[in-house]
Amino acid sequence: QVQLVESGGGSVQAGGSLRLSCAASGYTYSNYCMGWFRQAPGKEREGVARIYPGGSAIAYADSVKGRFTISQDNAKNTLYLQMNSLKPEDTAMYYCAAGTSCPLSQERSYKYWGPGTQVTVSS
């Protein structure tokens, strides 16, 4: 049974930082690429960042490039998203996802999803 569980969300003021974690279980972690998505009220879900096994092919959405960093710890089967210089526009539910193909623009490529963790940034 494949399961993904996010944690680390919360409420911070603009300019602050948060680190999101995604714990994976039930599969061989190295066989999947992973990504972070987010969805704000009234907006479509968008890809934030993705990473392939070994830390290769990292990609970020233009809106977070330079502020967010995606990484993974294979030994712990955990994916991370370090978010710095947070802006009110970053407020959204953040989701962790895994798949065998992980383009930022193709949500259907991801086979497994976590329940999400809320990030709220106040101005």
Secondary structure, 3 states (H helix, E strand, C coil): CCEEEEECCEEEECCCCEEEEEEEECCCHHHCEEEEEEECCCCCCEEEEEEEHHHEEEEECCCCCCCEEEEEEHHHCEEEEEECCCCHHHCEEEEEEEECCCCCCCHHHEEEECCCEEEEEEC
